[in-house]
């Protein structure tokens, strides 16, 4: 097992626990849910990207790369929506 796999998994689980802790915290309910979803998508991306480094052949690398794109692509949409909700700006 590569150091990158372990590191990405530890950081991904840290993101997951941060999102769960914030979900229990203070603030608006919608903002807490969005932050949880944001950290879930980031954890998804980090764990899958870490498994990319542990892949044995090129086919596995492409599989984990494509599988991690769900977390990577959704993070930006969730982050933008979270920023609009957190600042109270109207959604465009």
N, C-alpha and C positions, 0 to 999 in steps of 0.2 A: 504494500500500500504506500502510495506516494505521500510526501509531506504536504503537497498541494491539496490532495483529497481530504486529508485530516483537517487541515487549516480551513478549507472552504466549508466543510461540514460543521466545524465548531463555530465559525462565524455565522453560518446560516442558521444554526440552532439558537445562537445568541439573538439574531434578528427575530426569530420566532418567539422567544421568551420575552423580548422587549415589546413586541406587539401585543402579546397576551397580558403583560403587566400594564401596558397603557390602556388596554381595553377595560381593565378594572378600575382605572383612575378617574380623576375628575375631568370635567369638560362636557361638551356636547356629545350626545350619543352618536350622531352621524359622523362627527370628526373622529371619534374613537374607533368606529367601525372602519372608516377609510384608512386610518393609520394601521389598523390590524391587517387589512387587505394589502396595504402597501408593503408591510414587513413580510407578509406571507409570500408575496410575489418575489421579493428580494431574496428570501430564504430559498425559494424554489430555484431561482436562477443560480444562486451560489452553490447549492448542493449539486445541481446538474452540471454546472461548469467545473466543479471540482472533480466530478466523475469523468469528465472529458479528459483530464490529465491522467486518470488511471486506466483509460481504455487501452486495450491490447492491439487493436488493428484500426485501420482507417474507417472502416464501416461503423465501428462502435463510436469513434470520435464524432462522426457526422450525426449519429443517432442522438448522443447526449447534447451536441450543439443545437440541434433542432428542437429537442425536448426542453432545453433551457430557454429557448426563445419565448415560450409562453410567459414565463416569469419576467423576462427582460422587456418584452413589448408591453405588457400590461402595467408595468411599474410606472411608466411615464404618464399614462392616462390617469392612473390612480393618484399620482403625485400632483398633477395639475388640478384635478378635482378636489383633492385635500387642501391645496393652497387656496383655492377659491372659497371653499367652505370655511376654512380657518380664519381667513382675513375678512370674511363677510362680504366679499365682492360678488356682484351678480354674475351668474354664469353666462358666457357669451352665447 
